[in-house]
Amino acid sequence: MALHDINNDPRILPGYNLTYTYIDSMCSEGVSVYRMLRELQAGLPYHMVLGDGCSTCSAATAQVSYLWNLTQLSYGSSSPILSDRKRFPKFFRIATPDQMVNEARIQLMREFNWKKVATIHQALEFFSVVTDDFFHRASDLNATIITQEIFVHDPKSRVENLKKRDARIIMTAMYEDRARAVLCAAYKVGLYGAKIVWVFAGWFSSSFWLVKQNDIDCTPEQMALVADGAFLTSAVNYNPREERGIHEMTVSEFLDRYYNDTGYNTDLDMYKSVVGQSYDHIWIAALALNCTETELTRRGNRAMLSRTRRTRHN
């Protein structure tokens, strides 16, 4: 949709046809770096990299892409470490860093007068930074952190420890597949019920606890039992005001177009929270290239833009 709108807008890159090469990163750091380098070495010259959706892949590729003098723009990577301009000098994003969403969790604690809280997070730098930020915010609130649990892959022993410490309010930081593993482990140890509140990231897929996963042996009913009453905290994904953007669409008009587009696929509804950001970040890339074209024309070097016509997307 974005490419169609851009290529048919006479204001943006007149005389050019914006395209992109799609590469599946599989949300794997190794795969994303390998496939990006393979494309950069074998394909046409690129001036931009779009992606990744997964923060770990953006961190891996952004530490390399700038060595090719490539600007990298992500629609969905929310890891706070990606704000480090020294490590990622040419990386930009339109996703809200996850530590900013911790304020919503603090407001939940104030609203419900929660004084004791536990945390559990996946052992990745991304989630460690988010959890440390929450710890400091909660300490400023004079809340008691009764335990901080960390796991690499199997969270069962850490979930057991949450139960031993009588954790009732549990703040989490992890990828979606590990969140399902945590919920299944919680069912097995009995850490669920009316007195237990789980708080997860809001960028998970819709009804994430019901998504099938090979290493999860809990039934959908058991998973739903544990997830009942959980909170999901996230940034605002769409403008709450019906304002018209650069392509003269309001949010409701955009979504109506999206759901009625011939390319719409119901199998991808679990990722609908990033639909708007996906559309917007391609527009941002086009506007950046358009600005480049304007500046090169001013300098009398417009022929150089022929190298910038294509972008690459993870």
Backbone as a ProteinNet text record, in pm:
[ID]
protein_1_A
[PRIMARY]
MALHDINNDPRILPGYNLTYTYIDSMCSEGVSVYRMLRELQAGLPYHMVLGDGCSTCSAATAQVSYLWNLTQLSYGSSSPILSDRKRFPKFFRIATPDQMVNEARIQLMREFNWKKVATIHQALEFFSVVTDDFFHRASDLNATIITQEIFVHDPKSRVENLKKRDARIIMTAMYEDRARAVLCAAYKVGLYGAKIVWVFAGWFSSSFWLVKQNDIDCTPEQMALVADGAFLTSAVNYNPREERGIHEMTVSEFLDRYYNDTGYNTDLDMYKSVVGQSYDHIWIAALALNCTETELTRRGNRAMLSRTRRTRHN
[TERTIARY]
82.1	0	85.7	187.9	274.5	346.6	402	474	379.6	259.3	160.3	130.4	108.1	73.3	189.3	309.6	427.9	455.8	453.3	486	380.1	260.8	155.1	134.8	226.8	220.1	320.8	274.7	366.3	460.9	431.8	519	643.8	638.1	745.6	826.1	954.9	1046.5	989.7	954.2	902.3	1006.1	959.8	1049.7	1116.2	1088.4	1147.6	1038.6	1075.9	986.7	1051.1	996.3	1054.5	1018.4	1119	1097.7	1179.4	1156.9	1242.4	1257.9	1366.1	1393.9	1358.8	1272.8	1228.5	1314.2	1366.9	1446	1392.6	1367	1315.8	1431.4	1431.2	1537.1	1511.5	1388.3	1348.7	1367	1376.9	1398.5	1522.7	1624.3	1749.6	1865	1947	2059.2	2152.8	2189.4	2281.8	2225.8	2100.3	2036.7	2024.3	1985.3	1964.4	2094.4	2203.6	2332.2	2381.6	2373.1	2420.2	2344.5	2211	2131.8	2146.6	2163.7	2185.8	2319.4	2424.9	2556.6	2558.1	2491.2	2484.6	2420	2312.8	2244.6	2329.4	2396.3	2478.4	2596.4	2649.6	2764.3	2724.9	2605.1	2566.4	2465.3	2392.3	2285.7	2330.1	2230.2	2255.2	2290.9	2352.3	2385.8	2260.2	2268.5	2157.7	2201.8	2104.8	2134.2	2051.6	1960.5	1881.6	1851.2	1838.4	1792.2	1669	1560.5	1438.5	1421.2	1411.5	1395.5	1501	1503.9	1415.1	1295.1	1204.6	1096.1	1143.6	1230.6	1284.9	1403.6	1402.9	1508.5	1646.5	1653.4	1784.1	1844.4	1761.1	1810.2	1849.6	1773.9	1811	1944.6	1964.8	2091.8	2207.6	2186.1	2292	2324.6	2222.3	2245.3	2289.4	2237.2	2271.4	2415.5	2478.1	2619.5	2708.6	2645.6	2718.1	2678.5	2549.7	2500.1	2564.2	2593.9	2651	2790.8	2859	2990.9	2980.5	2861.5	2833.4	2775.6	2777.8	2720.7	2571	2504.5	2361.6	2283.4	2179.4	2084.7	1988.1	1963.3	1872.6	1754.1	1633.9	1509.9	1418.8	1378.5	1293.1	1153.5	1054.8	915.8	875.1	947.8	896	995.2	1124	1222.5	1218.1	1188.2	1165.4	1270.2	1378	1481	1546.4	1561.7	1625.3	1771.2	1839	1981.1	2001.4	1897	1909.4	1915	1895.9	1908.4	2053.6	2144.9	2288	2346.1	2366.3	2411.5	2555.3	2636.9	2774.1	2776.2	2692.1	2685.8	2608.9	2507.5	2419.1	2408.2	2516.3	2522.8	2425.9	2379.2	2289	2156.5	2119.8	1994.8	1887.9	1768.9	1654	1531.5	1430.6	1308.2	1189.9	1071.4	950.1	877	933.8	875.8	920.1	831.6	864.2	952.9	1068.8	1153.9	1077.4	1100.3	1020.1	1032	1146.5	1157.1	1062.1	1021.2	924.9	787.8	758.2	628.8	624.9	740.8	743.3	661.7	648.3	569.2	424.4	374.6	237.8	227	331.1	329.3	334.3	408.3	412.4	275.4	209.1	75.5	-25	-7.4	-91.9	-71.4	53.2	82.8	18.6	23.6	-39.7	-192.1	-249.1	-394.9	-450.2	-379.5	-428.9	-359.3	-274.7	-205.3	-122.5	-53.7	34.9	165.2	201.3	322.2	434.9	397.2	497.8	486.4	600.6	600.5	722	708.1	819.7	843.2	962.4	992.7	1051.9	1028.5	1091.9	1120.7	1244.9	1276.7	1372.7	1367.4	1454.3	1594.9	1695.4	1834.5	1890.7	1837.7	1889.5	1911.2	2010.7	2043	1919.9	1844.4	1722.1	1634.1	1602.2	1507.6	1571.6	1701.9	1770.2	1765.2	1786.5	1782.4	1641.5	1540.3	1401.1	1367.2	1410.1	1380.4	1453.8	1579.4	1654.6	1586.4	1536.8	1467.5	1341	1267.2	1147	1184.3	1291.8	1335.7	1358.1	1426.6	1455	1327.9	1236.9	1110.7	1026.9	1024	947.4	1009.6	1141.8	1210.2	1175.5	1166.9	1128.1	986	906.1	767.6	761.1	877	887.4	818	814.4	758.8	867.8	826.5	919.9	929.2	1050	1073.2	1106.5	1013	1033.8	1128.4	1138.2	1234.8	1249	1369.4	1396.1	1448.7	1368.6	1403.4	1449.6	1552.5	1608.7	1621	1585.5	1599.6	1654.2	1718.5	1775.5	1675.3	1624.8	1529.3	1409.4	1434.8	1326	1302	1185.7	1160.7	1102.7	1084.8	1008.8	1065	1196.1	1253.4	1236.9	1242	1225.2	1079.2	987.6	846.2	816.4	878.6	863.5	910.4	1018.8	1070.5	975.4	908.6	807.7	698.3	656.6	551.8	600.9	726.5	782.8	790.3	816.6	828.6	692.3	586.2	449.7	428.2	480.2	462.8	317.7	261.7	122.8	115.7	197.9	204.2	337.4	332	453.8	472.9	579.5	614.6	709.9	680.8	760.7	829	938.3	1008.6	1070.9	1013.1	1056.6	989.8	1039.9	974	850	764.9	633.6	638.6	731.7	737.1	774.4	862	899.2	786.6	704.3	588.6	491.9	475	388.9	449.9	583.1	649.1	629.9	634.4	614.4	471.3	373.7	234	208.1	266.9	248.6	313.7	432.9	501.2	420	358.8	277.4	157.1	98	-13.8	31.3	146.4	195.5	230.4	274.7	310.4	196.6	86.4	-29.1	-20	60.3	74.9	-25.3	-150.9	-256.2	-379.5	-474	-595.8	-625.9	-730	-779.1	-678.9	-586.4	-490.3	-358.3	-346.1	-221	-242.7	-155.2	-163.7	-31.5	-40.6	74.5	66.5	182.1	188.4	288.9	240.1	322.7	335.6	425.9	442.5	320	279.6	160.9	185	312.2	339.7	335.5	293.1	271.2	154.7	145.7	33.8	-96.6	-207	-337.7	-360.2	-412.5	-436	-311.5	-197.4	-69	-63.7	-137.1	-132.6	-197.9	-273.8	-341.9	-266	-156.2	-77.1	-4.2	-15	47.5	199.7	263.3	409.3	457.2	557.1	600.9	646.4	712.8	766.4	669.2	543.5	440.8	340.4	325.9	234	108.1	84.2	-39.9	-150	-273	-386.1	-423.8	-497.3	-543.5	-625.9	-704.3	-786.4	-699	-592.3	-501.1	-427.1	-383.4	-313	-405.9	-531	-626.8	-657.7	-656.2	-682.2	-576.2	-450.8	-341.6	-340.7	-370.1	-364.5	-482.3	-586.7	-705.9	-670	-706.1	-680.9	-546.5	-466.4	-335	-348.3	-246.9	-239.2	-132.3	-154.8	-55	-31	94.5	127.8	205.9	166.2	234.2	218.9	292.7	277	146.4	103.9	-14.9	25.3	-42	-3.7	-64	-174.5	-240.9	-277.1	-276.3	-314.7	-458.7	-483.6	-621.2	-709.6	-648.4	-724.7	-739.4	-855.6	-882.3	-822.1	-689.6	-618.8	-570.7	-559	-513.2	-361.4	-298.3	-153.7	-111	14	70.4	-4.9	-66.3	-142.2	-291	-323.2	-460.8	-556.2	-507.7	-594	-598.9	-715.9	-726.2	-695.3	-681.6	-654.5	-766.3	-890.9	-1002.7	-1008	-975.5	-973.2	-860	-746.1	-633.2	-668.1	-723.9	-756.6	-865	-958.6	-1062.2	-999.4	-905.6	-833.4	-755.5	-687.7	-603.3	-685.7	-794.5	-874.6	-949.1	-961.4	-1028.2	-929.7	-800.3	-699.2	-691.4	-665.3	-657.6	-542.9	-443.7	-331.3	-349.5	-465.4	-490.4	-497.2	-430	-421.9	-459.9	-568.5	-615.2	-514.1	-425	-324.8	-228.4	-222	-128.8	-196.7	-320.9	-392.7	-325.9	-248.7	-181.7	-79.8	-39.3	58.1	-4.6	-134.7	-203.4	-162.4	-101.1	-60.1	49.3	124	233.3	200.2	74.5	36.1	61.5	16.3	34.4	180.4	258.8	401.1	472.6	430.4	490.8	466.2	343.9	310	388.4	391.4	454.7	605.2	672.4	818.7	865.9	784.2	820.4	800	697.7	679.9	797.6	844.7	958.9	1082.2	1103.5	1216.2	1203.1	1082.7	1060.1	1081.8	1034.9	1053.5	1201	1276	1420	1489.6	1453.4	1511.2	1469.5	1345.6	1298.2	1375.9	1404.4	1484.8	1625.2	1679.3	1811.1	1810.8	1706.3	1695.3	1690.8	1617.1	1606.4	1741.6	1813.8	1944.4	2046.9	2045	2139.8	2111.8	1983.8	1947.9	1999	1984.9	2033.9	2184.4	2254.5	2400.3	2444	2347.8	2382.6	2434.3	2402.6	2453	2338	2230.6	2111.4	2139.7	2238.1	2267.3	2308.5	2359.9	2403.5	2286.9	2165.4	2050.4	2014	2064.1	2032.8	2078.3	2171.5	2217.9	2126.6	2028.9	1947.7	1805.5	1779.2	1639.6	1583.2	1669.7	1618.5	1654.3	1562.5	1588.5	1571.9	1620.6	1615.2	1538.1	1465	1375.5	1394	1406.2	1408.4	1266.2
-120	0	125.3	127	244.5	269	164.8	179.7	228.3	175.3	219	366.8	409.2	548.9	642.4	600.7	684.7	698.1	586	588.8	660	679	749.6	892.5	936.8	1073.2	1159.7	1254.8	1335	1423	1438.7	1522.6	1449	1314	1234.8	1164.5	1192.3	1126.8	1119.3	1234.2	1232.1	1174.1	1085.4	1023.7	897	859.5	738.8	639.8	513.5	408.3	341.8	366.9	314.2	167.1	83.3	-59.1	-101.4	-223.1	-274.9	-425	-474.8	-617.8	-671.4	-771.1	-827.1	-947.8	-946.1	-1057.7	-1095.2	-1221.8	-1270.6	-1291	-1215.9	-1228.2	-1344.3	-1396.4	-1505.1	-1468.7	-1339.2	-1290.2	-1354.2	-1376.7	-1438.9	-1345	-1314.8	-1223.8	-1274.7	-1401.2	-1458.2	-1458.7	-1502.3	-1506.9	-1367.7	-1270	-1134.3	-1072.9	-1089.4	-1033.7	-1104.3	-1236.3	-1313.7	-1275.3	-1269.3	-1241.1	-1096.6	-1005.1	-866.5	-852	-910.7	-900.4	-967.8	-1080.5	-1149.9	-1060.9	-991.1	-902	-780.7	-724.6	-606	-637.4	-758.2	-795.8	-838.4	-894.2	-949	-863.3	-778.8	-703.2	-567.6	-488.3	-352.6	-264.6	-149.4	-59.8	-15.8	-11.9	31.6	150.7	235.5	349	347.8	253.9	243.4	97.7	69.3	-61.2	-36.2	-103.9	-91.1	-215.8	-197.6	-311.1	-308.1	-402.8	-518.7	-491.6	-589.1	-579.9	-622.2	-723.1	-774.1	-688.2	-646.2	-558.3	-623.2	-752.7	-818.5	-818.6	-833.3	-831.1	-690	-591.1	-453	-419.2	-465.3	-438.8	-505.2	-626.7	-699.4	-634.8	-602	-547.4	-401.2	-323.6	-181.5	-157.3	-256.2	-243.8	-272.8	-316.9	-349.9	-258.3	-228.9	-155.7	-18.3	48.9	182.8	181	64.5	52.9	58.9	33.4	51.5	191	276.1	410.4	404.8	304.7	286.5	342.9	417.2	458.2	342.8	307.6	197.3	251.5	213.8	263	146.5	138.1	28.2	78.9	-2.7	30.7	-20.5	-122.4	-185.9	-221	-197.5	-236.1	-138.2	-188.4	-100.4	-113.3	-187	-204	-70.3	-40.8	85.9	95.3	-18.5	-11.8	48.7	45.1	98.7	250.8	314.6	459.4	503	406.9	437	479.5	608.3	660.6	619.9	591	547.2	406.7	319.2	182.3	174.2	260.9	253.9	393.1	440.4	580.2	617.1	520.9	553.9	478.4	442.8	370.6	465.5	454.1	534.2	443.4	486.9	406.2	496.1	441.7	514.8	444.4	336.6	265.3	333.2	335	391.5	294.9	340	251.1	193.5	67	-3.3	55.7	114.6	167.9	285	351.5	461	409.2	283	224	184.8	180.4	149.5	249.7	371	470.7	425.4	355.2	302.9	199.8	118.3	18.3	84.1	192	266.2	326.7	377	433.9	326	202.9	92.2	66.8	71.1	48	156.2	279.1	388.2	369.5	335.9	324.1	216.8	102.7	-9.9	-21.3	78.7	83.1	-42.4	-89.9	-205.4	-160.7	-222.9	-185.3	-287.3	-410.2	-514.5	-570	-593.9	-640.3	-728.9	-823.2	-909.1	-889.6	-921.8	-912.7	-1044	-1073.2	-1188.1	-1146.9	-1169.5	-1130.2	-1228	-1228.4	-1311.9	-1253.7	-1340.4	-1296.6	-1243.5	-1128.8	-1055.6	-911.4	-845.2	-707.8	-617.6	-636.6	-560.6	-560.3	-679.4	-691.7	-658.2	-676.5	-639.4	-488.3	-412.4	-266.3	-219.1	-279.1	-242.5	-271.8	-388.8	-427.8	-339.6	-306.1	-215.8	-79.6	-30.9	97.2	90.5	-19.9	-35.2	-39.8	-110.2	-121.5	17.5	104.1	238.2	320.2	307.4	381	332	199.4	142.7	181.5	187.5	228.1	371.8	458.6	597.2	606.4	503.2	498	435.2	395.7	328.2	192.3	130.2	-4.8	-106.2	-223.6	-330	-429.5	-452.9	-555.3	-684.2	-777	-894.2	-996.3	-997.6	-1085.3	-1043.4	-1064.2	-1038.3	-1167	-1227.2	-1355.4	-1338	-1413.6	-1408.4	-1550.5	-1571.7	-1704.5	-1692	-1799	-1801.1	-1857.7	-1978.2	-2040.5	-2099.8	-2192.1	-2255.5	-2178.2	-2116.7	-2032.6	-2105.7	-2237.5	-2307.2	-2285.9	-2301.1	-2287	-2144.8	-2047.6	-1907.1	-1879.5	-1942.1	-1927	-1993.7	-2107.2	-2174	-2083.4	-2010.7	-1919.7	-1802.6	-1757.5	-1652.9	-1700.2	-1825.2	-1879.6	-1892.9	-1939.1	-1952.8	-1819	-1711.7	-1578.7	-1509.5	-1584.2	-1532.9	-1408.5	-1413	-1300.6	-1293.8	-1175.1	-1154.5	-1065.5	-960.6	-868.3	-894.2	-938.2	-983.8	-907.9	-828.6	-753.4	-837.3	-847.9	-933.6	-851.9	-907.8	-848.3	-964	-996	-1113.5	-1113.5	-1200.1	-1218	-1304.7	-1297.8	-1360.7	-1511.5	-1579.8	-1725.2	-1764	-1684.3	-1712.6	-1673.8	-1576.7	-1541.3	-1658.6	-1728	-1847.9	-1955.9	-1970.3	-2068.5	-2033.8	-1905.2	-1860.2	-1890.6	-1863.3	-1889.5	-2037.8	-2121.6	-2265.8	-2313.6	-2261.8	-2298.2	-2251.9	-2134.6	-2082.3	-2172.2	-2224.3	-2317	-2441.6	-2492.6	-2617.2	-2602.4	-2482.9	-2463.4	-2399.1	-2366	-2308.9	-2160	-2088.8	-1944.7	-1869.9	-1878.1	-1809.4	-1801.2	-1721.6	-1704.1	-1557.4	-1530.2	-1393.8	-1301.6	-1359.1	-1276	-1256	-1315	-1306.1	-1217.4	-1121.1	-1030.4	-1034.4	-1071.7	-1069.2	-943.6	-882.8	-764.9	-793.3	-792.3	-824.9	-705.3	-719.6	-617.3	-614.5	-497.5	-484.1	-505.2	-526	-547	-694.8	-780.5	-920.8	-930.5	-1045.3	-1067.3	-1080.6	-1055.3	-1064.7	-1205.7	-1215.2	-1345.7	-1433.5	-1375.3	-1444.8	-1575.5	-1584.3	-1704.5	-1825.3	-1801.3	-1910.4	-1956.2	-1889.8	-1927.5	-2059.7	-2153.5	-2284.4	-2273.4	-2354.5	-2353.3	-2493.6	-2541	-2680.5	-2718.4	-2626.3	-2660.7	-2630.5	-2602.7	-2575.3	-2689.5	-2756.9	-2870.7	-2839.8	-2712.7	-2674.2	-2657.8	-2684.3	-2670.1	-2521.4	-2483.1	-2344.2	-2301	-2392.4	-2360	-2329.8	-2407.5	-2385	-2252.7	-2222.9	-2096.8	-1977.7	-1990	-1881.7	-1859.8	-1967.2	-1957.9	-1873.5	-1891.6	-1815.6	-1671.2	-1653.3	-1519.2	-1431.5	-1491.8	-1416.6	-1306.4	-1183.3	-1071.2	-1004.4	-1051.2	-992.1	-853.3	-769.8	-639	-643.5	-569	-552.1	-402.3	-360.7	-218.6	-192.1	-87.4	-55.6	92.5	135	270.3	279.2	400.9	420.9	395	300.5	260.9	348.3	414.6	498.4	633	732.9	866.7	863.9	899.3	896.8	1006	1101.4	1207	1172.9	1205.1	1176.9	1287.6	1295.9	1395.1	1330.2	1410.8	1359.6	1370.4	1259	1256.4	1302.7	1271.8	1322.2	1271.5	1153.3	1101.1	1129.8	1225	1272.4	1162.7	1076	973.3	990.3	967.3	955.2	810.3	782.9	646.3	551.5	591.3	503.1	477.9	578.9	560.8	467.6	482.6	394.8	249.1	225.1	87.5	28.5	110.4	62	19.3	97.8	61.2	-67.2	-75.8	-192.8	-321.9	-321.5	-443.8	-479.7	-384.9	-411.8	-423	-417.4	-429.5	-574.6	-592	-727.6	-808.4	-740.1	-811	-843.7	-805.7	-831.1	-981.6	-1022.1	-1163	-1177.5	-1247.2	-1262.6	-1336.2	-1414.6	-1487.4	-1392.6	-1268.3	-1171	-1077	-1105.5	-1017.9	-1009.3	-1111.5	-1107.8	-994.3	-942.1	-833.1	-699.7	-688.6	-569.3	-442.9	-458.5	-340.7	-261.2	-325.3	-254.7	-220	-240.7	-211.8	-64.5	25.5	167.8	207.8	155	187.4	133.3	16	-41.6	49.3	98.9	191.7	321.5	375.8	505.7	503	394.4	398.4	392.1	332.8	334.8	475.4	544.9	684.8	769.5	744.3	819.9	796.7	672.1	641.1	717.5	720.1	790.1	940.4	996.2	1139.4	1173.4	1083.3	1105.2	1104.8	1008.6	1002.1	1122.8	1166.8	1284.3	1409	1417.9	1529.9	1523.7	1401.8	1383.4	1429	1390.7	1429.4	1581.3	1647.1	1793	1858.4	1804.6	1862.4	1836.1	1714.9	1684.2	1769.7	1793.9	1880.1	2022	2067.1	2201.5	2211.8	2101	2101.1	2069.7	2035.2	2001.1	1859.8	1771	1632.8	1533.3	1564.9	1480.8	1339.3	1324.1	1191.3	1093.2	1145.4	1057.3	981.9	1035.4	973.2	838.6	812.1	683.2	567.7	593.3	487.8	470.5	558.6	554.9	508.5	457.4	429.5	307.9	219.6	97.1	93.1	39.4	17.8	-128.7	-168.8	-309.1	-320.6	-428.3	-441.3	-577.7	-576.1	-701.2	-733.2
0	0	0	83	92	-39.8	-98.8	-225.2	-335.3	-337.4	-436.8	-419.6	-295.7	-270.5	-303.2	-267.8	-291.7	-441.5	-510.2	-653.6	-737.1	-680.7	-752.5	-701.3	-615.4	-562.8	-638.1	-718	-799.5	-718.6	-589.3	-506.3	-461.2	-460.8	-401.8	-510.9	-517.6	-611	-752.6	-810.5	-948	-1044.3	-1130.2	-1227	-1177.4	-1052.8	-995.4	-954.5	-946.8	-899.6	-778.8	-662.6	-539.3	-522.1	-502.8	-478.8	-357.5	-311.2	-204.5	-218.6	-164.5	-162.7	-24.8	-19.3	108.8	147	267.6	319.7	457.7	479.6	607.7	704.9	813.3	914.4	1010.1	1010.2	1100.1	1246.9	1273.3	1410.4	1473	1390.1	1433.7	1401.9	1502.6	1480.8	1372.4	1380.2	1282.9	1143	1130	998.4	939.2	1020.5	969	918.6	994.8	951.6	825.7	824.6	708.5	581.5	591.1	472.1	426.6	522.2	484	411.4	465.6	403	266.1	255.1	126.5	21.2	60.7	-33.2	-67.4	32	7.8	-84	-71.4	-152.9	-294.1	-307.6	-437.5	-512.7	-443.6	-507.5	-556.3	-599.4	-643.2	-523.7	-548.6	-436.5	-360.5	-229.7	-145.2	-62.7	-29.7	56.1	184.1	194.6	317	347.6	476.6	523.4	609.4	579.7	658.5	744.2	873.5	963.2	1073.6	1156.1	1157.6	1247.4	1254.6	1350.7	1488.6	1493.1	1619.8	1663.5	1787.5	1837.2	1831.8	1862.8	1862.9	1722.6	1620.3	1482	1440.5	1485.4	1454.6	1518.1	1642.2	1709.9	1636.1	1590	1519.9	1385.7	1307.6	1173.5	1176.6	1272.9	1277.8	1318.6	1383.9	1416.9	1296.3	1186.8	1064.2	949.5	935.9	818.4	804	915.7	904.7	844	849.8	788.3	635.7	582.7	439.8	413.9	516.4	507.7	478.9	538.6	518.5	637.1	606.6	709	731.2	858.3	890.7	968.5	926.3	987	1021.6	1147.8	1193	1228	1195.4	1228.7	1366.6	1419.2	1539.8	1649	1630.6	1732.4	1848.9	1968.1	2082.8	2192.8	2168.3	2270.6	2304.8	2434.2	2473.9	2433	2415.1	2379.9	2241.7	2157.5	2022.6	2021	2136.1	2146.3	2161.3	2176.2	2192.8	2058.5	2039.3	1910.9	1879.4	1979.5	1953	1893.1	1944.2	1891.9	1760.9	1747.9	1631	1568.3	1505.9	1460.6	1349	1271.6	1160.4	1170.6	1293.6	1316.4	1368.8	1310.7	1354	1361.5	1433.6	1447.7	1478.5	1454.6	1490.8	1605.2	1656.9	1771.5	1901.4	1998.8	2129.7	2207.7	2258.5	2339.2	2458.1	2486.1	2587.1	2726.7	2759.9	2895.5	2917.6	2809.3	2822.7	2864.4	2828.9	2863.4	3011.2	3075.7	3219.3	3300.1	3249.4	3320.5	3332.7	3229.9	3237.2	3348.5	3365.4	3472.1	3610.3	3620.6	3746.5	3776.2	3674.3	3693.8	3735.8	3683.6	3728	3877	3920.5	4062.2	4149.3	4100.7	4175.9	4179.2	4064.5	4053.2	4146.9	4154.9	4235.4	4370.9	4399.6	4529.4	4554.6	4451.7	4465.3	4530.5	4639.4	4713.2	4698.8	4658.6	4640.3	4499	4436.3	4298.7	4274.5	4182	4141.9	3993.1	3947.5	3804.5	3756	3629.9	3565	3420.9	3376.2	3239.8	3174.6	3043.6	2960.7	2961.4	2965	2978.5	2847.3	2805.2	2690.3	2733.6	2676	2715.1	2704.7	2598.9	2575.7	2699.7	2750	2860.9	2995.5	3006.4	3130.4	3151	3043.7	3053.5	3089	3026.2	3055.7	3202.1	3251	3389.4	3488.7	3460.4	3548.4	3556.4	3444.2	3443.8	3529	3517.5	3600.4	3747.9	3780.5	3920.2	3981.4	3908.6	3960	3973.3	3877.5	3886.3	4004.4	4023.5	4134.8	4269	4275.5	4398.6	4434.2	4333	4357.3	4410.6	4383.1	4430.7	4570.8	4622.6	4752.5	4752.3	4635.6	4625.4	4658.8	4704.7	4739.9	4624.9	4576.8	4474.9	4549.9	4555.6	4641	4578.9	4446.8	4380.2	4234.7	4180.1	4038.6	3976.6	3890	3830.8	3685.8	3649.3	3514.4	3461.5	3335.8	3277.2	3135.5	3089.2	2955.2	2855	2882.7	2790.2	2864.6	2955.7	3029.9	3159.7	3175.1	3291.9	3412.9	3405.3	3508.2	3648.8	3668	3802.3	3853.7	3763.5	3804.2	3841.8	3771.2	3803.1	3937.3	3962.3	4092.3	4205.3	4179.3	4281.2	4305.7	4199.2	4216.2	4311.7	4295.2	4381.7	4525.4	4543.2	4677.6	4749.3	4671.6	4730.9	4743.4	4712.8	4723.1	4636.8	4514.7	4422.6	4378	4380.3	4337.6	4212.7	4211.4	4097.8	4027.9	3902.4	3834.7	3703.7	3697.9	3577.9	3492.9	3365.1	3277.9	3169.2	3115.6	3000.9	2923.4	2808.6	2733.1	2596.7	2509	2380.8	2398.4	2300.1	2308.9	2331.2	2264.1	2279.7	2421.9	2485.1	2624.2	2719.7	2681.2	2763.9	2771.1	2659.9	2660.9	2750.2	2744.5	2830.1	2977.6	3009.1	3147.3	3193	3108.3	3144.9	3165.9	3080.3	3095.7	3226.3	3255.4	3380.4	3501	3488	3597.7	3623.7	3518.3	3537	3612	3575.5	3635.2	3782.3	3821.6	3962.8	4041.5	3972.5	4041.7	4067.9	3987.7	4007.1	3919.2	3953.6	3880.3	3969	3925.7	4004.9	4025.6	4100.6	4118.2	4186.3	4264.5	4338	4263.6	4145.6	4069.6	3947	3927.4	3812	3734.8	3607.9	3517.9	3431.5	3407.2	3320.6	3209.3	3085.3	2969	2875.2	2779.3	2676.4	2586	2546.8	2463.8	2316.1	2276.5	2133.8	2094.8	2186.7	2150.8	2052.5	1983.4	1893.3	1973.3	1904.9	1971	2024.7	2148.3	2213	2203.7	2237	2222.1	2300.8	2409.2	2492.7	2424.1	2316.9	2246.8	2121.8	2088.6	1971	1998.5	1907	1924.1	1920.1	2004	2012.3	2046.8	1975.9	1989.5	2129.8	2199.3	2331.1	2444.9	2412.7	2513.1	2513.7	2628.9	2635.8	2716.8	2746.7	2813.2	2709.3	2749.3	2658.3	2647.6	2542.7	2531.2	2651.8	2704.9	2822.4	2943.5	2961.5	3073.5	3058.2	2935.3	2909.5	2934	2888.6	2906.9	3054.5	3131.5	3275.1	3343.7	3306.3	3367.7	3317.4	3188	3128.8	3170	3224	3262.6	3361.6	3327.7	3417.3	3398.8	3302.4	3279.2	3217.3	3238.8	3175.5	3066.3	2959.8	2855.1	2838.9	2849.5	2841	2712.7	2641.9	2516.7	2485.2	2383.9	2333.9	2254.7	2224.3	2141.1	1996.7	1932.1	1797	1688.7	1718	1617.9	1678.2	1595.7	1637.8	1688	1812.9	1864.9	1804	1736	1670	1522.1	1469.2	1327	1239.9	1243.4	1163.2	1032.8	929.8	801.5	791.9	748.5	734.5	597.5	561.2	436.6	314.2	324.5	211	225.4	313.5	329.4	376.2	466.2	525.5	676.3	734.2	879.3	916.9	1045.7	1090.7	1048.2	1068	1033.4	883.5	803	658.2	615.9	682.7	652.6	683.9	801.3	840.7	750.8	710.9	619.3	486.8	437.1	314.8	333.4	446.8	473.1	474.5	547.8	560.8	431.8	341.1	214.3	97.9	128.1	23.6	-25	-154	-209.7	-149.8	-94.4	-34.1	113.3	169.4	311.5	340.3	446.6	483.6	630.8	657.9	796.5	884	822.4	900	971	923.8	981.3	1080.9	1115.9	1208.4	1345.2	1379.1	1509.1	1517.6	1402	1399.9	1362.1	1376.6	1329.8	1405.8	1522.9	1599.3	1528.8	1438.4	1371	1225.6	1185.7	1047.6	1012.8	1099.4	1073.6	1069.8	1163.4	1166.4	1042.4	995.4	875.7	754.9	744.4	636	649.5	770	792.2	767.2	807.9	798.3	653.2	564.7	422.4	366.5	413.5	375.3	423.1	544	597.1	510	468.8	380.7	249.1	192.3	66.1	81.2	192.4	215.4	232.4	297.2	312.4	176.3	91.1	-42.9	-125.8	-107.8	-180.1	-138.8	-8.4	42.3	-17	-27.3	-87.4	-233.4	-305.9	-447	-461.8	-374.3	-378.2	-353.6	-254.5	-221.4	-330.7	-387.9	-495.6	-618.9	-646.1	-758	-735	-611.3	-578.3	-599.7	-569.9	-585.5	-728.1	-812.2	-948.9	-965.7	-870	-872.8	-878.6	-947.7	-946.9	-997.3	-1087.5	-1142.1	-1033.5	-922.6	-813.9	-752.2	-766.3	-700	-760.9	-880	-942.1	-856.2	-763.1	-673.7	-553.9	-534.3	-412.2	-436.5	-555.2	-588	-516.9	-471	-409.6	-261.9	-185.4	-44.8	-13.2	102.3	142.1	271	288.7	404.6	469.6	603	679.6	718.5
[MASK]
++++++++++++++++++++++++++++++++++++++++++++++++++++++++++++++++++++++++++++++++++++++++++++++++++++++++++++++++++++++++++++++++++++++++++++++++++++++++++++++++++++++++++++++++++++++++++++++++++++++++++++++++++++++++++++++++++++++++++++++++++++++++++++++++++++++++++++++++++++++++++++++++++++++++++++++++++++++++++

